[in-house]
Amino acid sequence: MEIRPATPDDLAECQAIYAHHVLEGTGTFEETPPSLETMTRRYHGIVDAGRSWLVTTDDTGVLGFAYFDQYRPRSAYRFAAEDSVYVREDVRGQGVGKALVRRLLADASEAGFRQMLAVIGDSQNIGSIGVHASLGFQRVGILRDVGFKFGRWLDVVIMQRSLAGDYQA
């Protein structure tokens, strides 16, 4: 398993992974999978701003992808990042997501960010909550019933980890 910066050539596989999560899961509140063109615009928005968009690959292709961006666009948030991570369904639970988030923490710290936030769709998303907790994220809030998908109301869990410029991968 290799973790590396994504290239535009990886985006079709990233889009397919994400489409599965949109259509089958509650980790994202999107309900219609974005097109490859939309994913490409998102990718360029991240990397052109100097943020990381990573993929984990092996001989079978892209196993998962993750990126971070500034938490919110207002200037006061310029030292707070938010991560996003999505793993191919057939390799979930094998450490792919954890490895990606670990690398994002290091990258965000090197880029000068001081806090990393995880805004996790669905309070029942034990996989993502567990990955983040295992990397030192603390649960700092829960937004009750703010999403509606698959005929049910969903919470959002907010987790936070200090980077403080000294994260050790």
C-alpha positions in Angstrom: 0.0 0.0 0.0 1.4 3.4 -1.1 0.2 6.8 0.0 0.9 9.6 -2.5 -0.4 12.9 -3.7 -3.3 12.3 -6.1 -3.0 13.2 -9.8 -5.8 14.0 -12.2 -5.4 10.4 -13.5 -6.6 9.1 -10.1 -9.8 11.1 -10.1 -12.1 8.6 -12.0 -11.3 6.0 -9.3 -11.8 8.6 -6.5 -15.2 9.6 -8.1 -16.3 5.9 -8.2 -15.3 5.4 -4.5 -17.1 8.6 -3.5 -20.2 7.8 -5.7 -20.6 4.5 -3.7 -20.5 6.5 -0.4 -23.0 9.0 -1.7 -25.5 6.3 -2.9 -25.0 3.7 -0.1 -23.8 5.6 3.0 -24.5 8.3 5.4 -20.9 9.5 5.9 -21.6 12.2 3.3 -24.8 14.1 3.0 -24.6 14.5 -0.7 -27.5 12.5 -2.3 -26.4 12.6 -6.0 -22.9 11.6 -6.9 -20.9 14.4 -8.4 -19.6 14.0 -12.0 -16.0 13.4 -12.8 -15.9 17.0 -14.0 -17.2 18.2 -10.6 -14.6 16.0 -8.7 -11.9 17.5 -11.0 -12.9 21.0 -10.0 -12.9 20.1 -6.3 -9.5 18.5 -6.7 -8.1 21.6 -8.3 -9.6 23.8 -5.7 -7.8 21.8 -3.0 -4.4 21.4 -4.6 -4.3 24.9 -6.2 -4.7 26.3 -2.6 -1.7 24.3 -1.5 -3.7 21.6 0.4 -3.2 17.8 0.2 -5.4 15.4 -1.8 -3.9 12.0 -1.3 -4.6 8.5 -2.6 -3.7 5.1 -1.2 -2.9 2.6 -4.0 -1.9 -1.0 -4.5 -1.8 -3.3 -7.5 -5.7 -3.2 -7.7 -5.8 0.6 -8.0 -6.9 3.4 -5.7 -8.0 2.0 -2.3 -9.1 5.3 -0.9 -8.6 9.0 -1.0 -8.5 11.9 1.5 -7.9 15.6 1.5 -8.0 18.6 3.8 -9.0 22.1 3.3 -9.4 25.2 5.4 -12.4 24.5 7.7 -14.4 27.6 6.5 -13.5 30.3 4.0 -13.4 33.3 6.4 -9.9 34.5 7.2 -10.1 33.9 10.9 -10.3 30.1 10.2 -7.1 30.1 8.2 -5.3 27.9 10.8 -8.2 25.3 11.1 -8.4 22.5 8.6 -11.1 19.9 7.9 -10.4 16.4 6.7 -12.4 14.2 4.4 -11.6 10.5 3.8 -13.3 7.8 1.7 -12.2 4.2 1.3 -13.2 1.6 -1.3 -15.8 -0.7 0.1 -13.9 -3.9 -0.3 -10.9 -2.7 1.8 -12.8 -1.0 4.7 -11.5 -1.9 8.1 -8.0 -2.6 6.8 -6.2 0.6 7.9 -6.5 2.5 4.7 -8.5 5.4 6.2 -6.3 5.6 9.3 -3.2 5.8 7.2 -4.6 8.5 5.0 -5.8 10.6 8.0 -2.4 10.2 9.7 -0.7 11.6 6.6 -3.2 14.4 6.4 -2.4 15.4 10.0 1.3 15.6 9.1 0.7 17.5 5.9 -1.7 20.0 7.5 0.8 20.6 10.4 3.6 21.2 7.9 1.3 23.7 6.0 0.9 25.7 9.2 -2.5 24.6 10.4 -3.0 24.3 14.2 -6.3 22.4 14.4 -7.8 19.5 12.4 -11.6 19.0 12.4 -13.5 16.0 11.3 -17.2 16.7 10.5 -18.6 13.2 10.4 -21.9 12.4 8.9 -24.1 10.1 11.0 -23.5 9.5 14.7 -23.7 5.8 13.9 -20.6 6.0 11.7 -18.5 4.1 14.1 -15.7 3.4 11.5 -14.9 7.1 10.9 -15.4 8.0 14.5 -13.1 5.2 15.6 -10.4 6.1 13.1 -10.4 9.7 14.2 -10.4 8.8 17.9 -7.5 6.4 17.4 -5.5 9.3 16.0 -6.1 11.6 19.0 -9.3 13.4 17.9 -11.7 14.3 20.6 -15.5 14.5 20.2 -16.3 18.2 20.7 -19.9 18.3 19.5 -22.9 16.7 18.0 -25.4 18.4 15.8 -28.7 16.6 16.2 -31.0 15.8 13.2 -29.4 18.2 10.8 -29.3 15.9 7.8 -32.1 13.9 6.2 -31.0 11.0 3.9 -32.5 7.6 3.2 -35.7 8.5 4.9 -34.2 9.3 8.3 -32.7 12.1 10.3 -29.0 12.1 10.8 -26.7 13.7 13.3 -23.2 15.2 12.6 -20.4 14.4 15.0 -17.6 17.0 15.2 -14.2 15.8 16.3 -11.1 17.9 16.8 -7.3 17.3 17.1 -4.7 19.9 17.9 -1.8 20.0 15.5 0.1 22.8 17.3 2.7 22.7 14.6 4.4 19.7 16.2 2.5 16.7 14.9 4.7 13.6 14.7 3.6 11.0 12.1 
